[in-house]
Amino acid sequence: MGVVEDLRRVVGPGSVRTDAALLDAYAQDAYTLATVRPLAVVWPASADEVAGVVRVLARHGVPLVARGGGTSLSGGSTPVPGGVVVHVSRLNRILRVDPLASVAEVEPGVVNTWVSRAAAAAGLTYRPDPSSQQACTIGGNIAENAGGPHCLRYGVTLNHILMADVVWADGRQSRVGTLAGDPEGLDALSLLVGSEGTLGIITRAWVRLEPVAEASATVLAVFGTVDEASETVSEVIAGGIVPAALEMMDNLAVSAVERGQYRVGYPPDLGAVLLVEVDGLTEQVEEDAARVQAIAARHGVAHLQRAASEAERTLWWANRKTAFGAMGLISRNYYVQDGVIPRSRLPEALRAIEQVGRQHTIRIANVFHAGDGNLHPLLLYDGRDAGEVARVQGAGHAVLDVCLRLGGTVSGEHGIGVEKRADLARQLTAPEMAFQRAVKDAFDPMARLNPGKIFLPL
Amino acid sequence: MEPVDTSACVHCGLCLPSCPTYLVTGDESESPRGRVVLLNQLWGALAVGGSGDPGAARAVDSCLDCRACEEVCPAHVPVGHAVEAFRARAVQAGHRRRPLAARAAARYFGTARGLRRFQRLGQWAQRPAGRAVLRASGRLGGTAGAAAHLGTGLPEPVGRRLGREGIRFGGEGPSVALFYGCVMDSVYQATAAHAADLLRLSGYRVVSAPQQVCCGALHTHAGDPGQAEAWARQNVAGFAAAGAEWVAVTAAGCGAALKEYEHLLEDDPAHESARQFQQTVRDVAELVALGRRPPLPARVQAVTVHDACHLAHAQGIRQEVRDLLRWAGYELVELPDADVCCGSAGLYNLTHPAMAAALQRRKVNTIPEAADVVATSNPGCLLQIQAGLRRAGRTTPAVHWVDLVWQAASDAGVV
C-alpha cells in the first residue's frame, strides 16, 4: 500500500492531495530563495489525525514539515525534498478564553491576532506581535519562538506559552509544561519552543494573556541621519526607560512602505524614523514619553509627533508592520536578514552593512527592532537574474558576518531554517553544534521531522 | 486580454486569513498568494498556446473576487483583477464557454425590458406553482438548485414596478442622479425611492438620468469584459447627458464597478470621459453621511451590519453605514467578521454553489440572536443572507440600510 493511500485512510480522501497545481502553491513560504515541490499535502482535522499521519509517514520513511501560515522568512516551512506538508490550517479553533486564569487554549492553526481579538472583551491581550501577526499562526510562532516589536518589553513567544500538546516523531502524543507556569522536571516545553518543527508538532497550546496596559504613548521621531536616530536609541535605553517597542526604518524602507497601503506621510528626505512606544501606568507613561521626546530633541530630531488617537497609532504600526511586504513596490524580490548586534554598535553596524551593499551591488533597506539590536536589512534583488540571486545570497552571509564580528548572533527571531544553516555553524563552536545535533537525534532519531532545517547535512 | 501585473507580490502571505475561500478550505492554492503562483503558470501555458493545468484553473476560478486580499496587501497586488483578466482570456481563447449564469444574466440585465422579464420570474417564483418547482429543484445540486435556493431569499412580494418609477425628483443643493442597478431596480424597488428621499433630506437635488444601463460588473467578473465595456460607454454618455454633479449608487457591486470605469475603458476613446464620470460616483452612504442630518428619535430595533465586499474592500466604506444607522436611532450589534464574504459574490453562488453555501452558513452562524435586522448594501448579499437565514429557520430579515434609515426618517415625518 502506498503512502498516499495510507494517509487517505487516516484523514479521508479529500484531505490528501497530490495534484501538480496544488503542490506548486505549497513549494515556498515567505522565504522565496528556496523552492521545493512536496510529495503531497495533507490536512489533519484533529490531534489524533496529526498523530496518525506522523505514524504513517514514519512507517513509510517519508519526512514531513508542519505548516501554519507559511510566513517563515528563513524557509522554516519550505517543504522537505520528497516529503509531505502537514498543513494545520484546519486546526484553527480558539477552544477557550479563561479571563480568570488569563489563559487561552488554542489550536496551532489559529492566527496570532485572533487570540487578542478573542481576549479583548476581557481586557486581555496576547503580547508577542510578529509583524506578520495578521497571518502567522500560534503553532508557527511556537516553532520559531517568534518575536515582534513589542517583545522588547514583554518577551518573546517562549515567555507566553504555558503548556502544549505535542505529537512526537514516532506519533506518540504528550502534554508538556503546566498551567502553573513552572516546569515539572526537565523543561521540555522550552526545548520545543524555537525548535523549528524539528522535535515535535504542536497540536494545542495554552497561551498566557496579559492585561492591556492602562495607558500608552506612541512617539514618532524623524531624523535627518541614521546616526542621530541611533544615538537617540542608545540614550533612551541607557536612561533606564524600557519602551514597549523601539523601531527604526531608514530612507529606502520608508520610501517603499509609503507607496503601500498604509501611508503615514513621512518627509521623502528623511534619514531615519524612530517609532517609540511606552506603556504602563498613566503617570509613568507621561513621564517616559516626555523624556523620550527630550532625548530625541537633544539629538537633532527634525520632526517629533505623538499619536493623537488610537487610529493614528494603528496607522503608524500598520505602516511599520507591512514594510516587508511593501518591498514588492520597489523591487521584484527581497531577502530579509535577521542578525542581532549589541545595541551600542548600531551606527557601526549600519555603516558596515551599507558597505556590504556597495561591495555586492545590492540595494539594502533597513527596518529593525532598534531597542534590542535586532537588524532586518532588506536586500533587494530580481529573482529572474541568476547573477543577482548569487550576489544577494553572498551579501546576506556578509551581513551576518558583520553581526558576528561585532559580537552578535545570526538570528533574532526568524529562525535558522534552510537559510542560515551555514551561518549558524559559523556562530557556534563544533562542540556546541554537536550538542544541538544530539538533542535533535534524541527526539527524532530517524530524521523525519523537518529534516534539513537548522543543521547542514553532515 | 493581457495578464494583470502581480509582480509586486513578494509571497509574504499576509493576505491568507483575509481570503474567504482559504478560511473555508485551509488550502494555499485557494488563497490569494497561491493564486498568484498559479496565475503565473497559467499565463505561461497560454503564452505557448496551451490551456494550463485544469486544477490550477479551478483553484484560480474559485476566487470570489471579493477584494479582501487587495485591501490588506502591503503592495496592493490586484489579485481580484488578475483573476478577472485570466477568466476573460480563457473565454477568449476558447478554453471555456462563458458560464451559463453569465449568459442567463445577459438575457435579463442591460435593458428595462429584460429587467421586467426578471421581475416576472421573481413573481412566478412566489406563486404556488413556482414555489413547488423551486422546492423540487432546491433539492437538486448545481446551478439549478442554487438558483432555486436563492429564490427563497427574494423579498415578498416582488413588486410590479421598477424602482426607477417610484423616484421623487427635486430638492435643493448639489445635483445627484441615482444609478438604479439591475437587481435593486427590479427586486428591491422601494430602495431607489427611499434613497432619493434621503438624498433630498440631506441637502441634494435629485435629478433624472434615464439613459443608463447595467454597470457590467457581473460580466467583468465572469470573463466577458466586451459586454461590460459596451455598457460602460453607454453609462458614461448617459450620465454626461444628465449633467448631475454626483452619481449615487445603492448597490455596492455596481458602485465598485462604476468606480473602475477608467480602468475598464483604458484603451478606449471614451477613456477621459470615463475618468471624469468615475470621479462623480459615490455610494449613497457617502453622500448622505456628508449631508444634513436632522435629529431622529431612538428606535427599539437592534441592527447588525454585514459589510458588502464591494463596499468595504473595494470602496473602503464601512463607518458611514454604521453612523447613519445610529443617526436613525437604531442600536447596533456587532457582527463578528462583518466584512468576510457571504458567498454571494455576483453570480458566484450560481457558479460555485458548494463554496457559496459554506460561506453562507458561516455568515448566518455569526449573525447574533440579539439582532432584529441584518443591514447591508448590496442586493446579492441581501438575497444570499436572507435565503441563508430562512434555511436556518430564522425569521430575521435582511434589509438594505437605506430602507431602515428611510423608515426612521419617515416615522419621524421628515421625509
Chai-1 contact restraints between the chains, C-beta under 6 A:
chainA,res_idxA,chainB,res_idxB,connection_type,confidence,min_distance_angstrom,max_distance_angstrom,comment,restraint_id
A,D19,B,G55,contact,1.0,0.0,6.0,A-B,restraint_1
A,A20,B,D53,contact,1.0,0.0,6.0,A-B,restraint_2
A,A21,B,L38,contact,1.0,0.0,6.0,A-B,restraint_3
A,A21,B,D53,contact,1.0,0.0,6.0,A-B,restraint_4
A,A21,B,G55,contact,1.0,0.0,6.0,A-B,restraint_5
A,A21,B,A56,contact,1.0,0.0,6.0,A-B,restraint_6
A,A21,B,A59,contact,1.0,0.0,6.0,A-B,restraint_7
A,L22,B,S29,contact,1.0,0.0,6.0,A-B,restraint_8
A,D24,B,V37,contact,1.0,0.0,6.0,A-B,restraint_9
A,A25,B,E28,contact,1.0,0.0,6.0,A-B,restraint_10
A,A25,B,S29,contact,1.0,0.0,6.0,A-B,restraint_11
A,A25,B,G34,contact,1.0,0.0,6.0,A-B,restraint_12
A,A25,B,V37,contact,1.0,0.0,6.0,A-B,restraint_13
A,Y26,B,E28,contact,1.0,0.0,6.0,A-B,restraint_14
A,A30,B,H11,contact,1.0,0.0,6.0,A-B,restraint_15
A,A30,B,C12,contact,1.0,0.0,6.0,A-B,restraint_16
A,A30,B,G13,contact,1.0,0.0,6.0,A-B,restraint_17
A,T32,B,H11,contact,1.0,0.0,6.0,A-B,restraint_18
A,W43,B,G26,contact,1.0,0.0,6.0,A-B,restraint_19
A,G69,B,G13,contact,1.0,0.0,6.0,A-B,restraint_20
A,G69,B,L16,contact,1.0,0.0,6.0,A-B,restraint_21
A,G70,B,G13,contact,1.0,0.0,6.0,A-B,restraint_22
A,T71,B,G13,contact,1.0,0.0,6.0,A-B,restraint_23
A,S89,B,G26,contact,1.0,0.0,6.0,A-B,restraint_24
A,R90,B,G26,contact,1.0,0.0,6.0,A-B,restraint_25
A,V111,B,P17,contact,1.0,0.0,6.0,A-B,restraint_26
A,Q134,B,L14,contact,1.0,0.0,6.0,A-B,restraint_27
A,A135,B,G13,contact,1.0,0.0,6.0,A-B,restraint_28
A,A135,B,L14,contact,1.0,0.0,6.0,A-B,restraint_29
A,A135,B,L16,contact,1.0,0.0,6.0,A-B,restraint_30
A,A135,B,P17,contact,1.0,0.0,6.0,A-B,restraint_31
A,G260,B,P74,contact,1.0,0.0,6.0,A-B,restraint_32
A,Q261,B,P74,contact,1.0,0.0,6.0,A-B,restraint_33
A,T322,B,P74,contact,1.0,0.0,6.0,A-B,restraint_34
A,F324,B,C12,contact,1.0,0.0,6.0,A-B,restraint_35
A,G325,B,C12,contact,1.0,0.0,6.0,A-B,restraint_36
A,G325,B,L14,contact,1.0,0.0,6.0,A-B,restraint_37
A,G325,B,P74,contact,1.0,0.0,6.0,A-B,restraint_38
A,G325,B,A75,contact,1.0,0.0,6.0,A-B,restraint_39
A,A326,B,P74,contact,1.0,0.0,6.0,A-B,restraint_40
A,A326,B,A75,contact,1.0,0.0,6.0,A-B,restraint_41
A,M327,B,V10,contact,1.0,0.0,6.0,A-B,restraint_42
A,G328,B,A8,contact,1.0,0.0,6.0,A-B,restraint_43
A,G328,B,C9,contact,1.0,0.0,6.0,A-B,restraint_44
A,G328,B,V10,contact,1.0,0.0,6.0,A-B,restraint_45
A,G328,B,A75,contact,1.0,0.0,6.0,A-B,restraint_46
A,L329,B,A8,contact,1.0,0.0,6.0,A-B,restraint_47
A,L329,B,A75,contact,1.0,0.0,6.0,A-B,restraint_48
A,Y334,B,V10,contact,1.0,0.0,6.0,A-B,restraint_49
